[in-house]
Amino acid sequence: MLTALEHGVQGGKWSRLIDKVYAAANLLAGYRRVAANKGAAGVDHVTIKAFGRHLDDNLARLGESLRQRKYRPQAIRRVWIPKPGRKVKRPLGIPTVRERVVQTALRHVMEPIFERDFAEHSYGFRPGRGCRDALRRVDTLVKEGYRYVVDADLKSYFDTIPHDRLMARIQEKISDGRVLELIEMFLKQGVMDGIKEWTPEQGSPQGAVISPLLSNVYLDPLDHLMAERGFHMVRYADDFVVMCRTRQDAEAALSLVEAWTVEAGLSLHPDKTDIVDVTTDGVEFLGYHFCGNTRWPRTSSVAKLKDAIRAKTRRTNGHSLSYIIADVNRTLRGWFGYFQYSHWTSFKNLDGWTRMRLRSILRRRAGRTGRGYGCVDNRLWPNTFFAERGLFSLVTAHGLVRQSS
């Protein structure tokens, strides 16, 4: 397969792939990846741990059902995830473990075929690329004078991808009927939402292993179109911006995006798509707010961090202070790992807020009510008190990053 990727295949399409999907080594690799990602059980209530107890038998049965064309995916369990700082929720689909194993094995086979031709400045869910690469690209373009930004938002993208057009794009490179049949089965998987079950007529469910790759396949022509027309588009999955030097260029880019999305059966969110001047208005992208040459975490990113810490620092928390600090540190380190390139002013207030939450716990344990702030609490439990107990400091960590850079 690697040789064929280098030299091409007859007719430009891959016709023999299904045997690579159900190969024992590939299914095992699929399971290991699913296990590493963890995740909940699907509608069959079979956990990753339970599936792994009889791993050889389960994988053998799965491979045989694929080989004999008897495999049928079960419904996806739908759950609703709250959006940080907002009352609305977004849907997330949880396939069963066996479906995640098959989809991962399928992705292992499909990804190299499409990856070699994906556009340069697409960063989402691609090997060796990530959010930081996309953010670095935006930062570079801003510093090079691309101040006018087409800030586009595809309305319910994952839920509105037309199945027929998506399959047509896949068939440009794959002609193996059994693989195409497998992809269609996943697109038309039933969705179980509580006691209701229904079959989607469009879209690729968020949460499915194969969905990110399929979403990239469908948007790849837009990536290439914008590049061919000389526009600098930076895309991460369905989140993208187009960076331009003049407002006139930005208006032309937006018109091109609007025309393409209509033709592709998609739509832009009218209230969330606009042209902004990054030097005065700023633009939000992948959790950051860019304004001029400065960037900081956007409001919803801070809200998400506070929600996570708030859940770990309730005044009724019965764990020891050292346990709570260790738990909070895991959240702070993970958040800082992503937002470490923010302006230094982003961190001081968050450090103070975290210490206030911990002081509130200590205040309650001392038999007093209310939140832990003010002169008395600061004298009883000064900043050094928490530093000595190992509380992670965003300000200190940012200072070390600046020193090393």
Buried (B, 14 or more C-beta within 10 A) or exposed (E): EEEEEEEEBEEEEBEEBBEBBBBEEBBBBBBBBBBEEEBEBBBBEBBBEEBBEEBEEBBEEBBEBBBEEEBEBBBBBBBEEEEBBEEEEBBBBBBBBBBBBBBBBBBBBBBBBBBEEBBEBBBBBBEEBBBBBBBEBBBEBBEEEBBBBBBBBBBBBBBBBBBEBBBEBBBEBBBBEBBBEBBBBBBEBEBBBEEEEEEBEBBBBBBBBBBBBBBBBBBBBBBBBBBEEEBBBBBBBBBBBBBBBEEEBBBBBBEBBBEBBEEBBBBBEEEEBBBBBBBEEBBBBBBBBBBEEEBBBBEBBBBBBBEBBEEBBEBEBEEEBEEBBBBBBEBBEEBBEBBBBBBEEBBEEBBEBBBBBBBBBBBBEEEEEEEBBEEEBBEEBEEEBBEEBEBBBBBEBBEEEEEEE
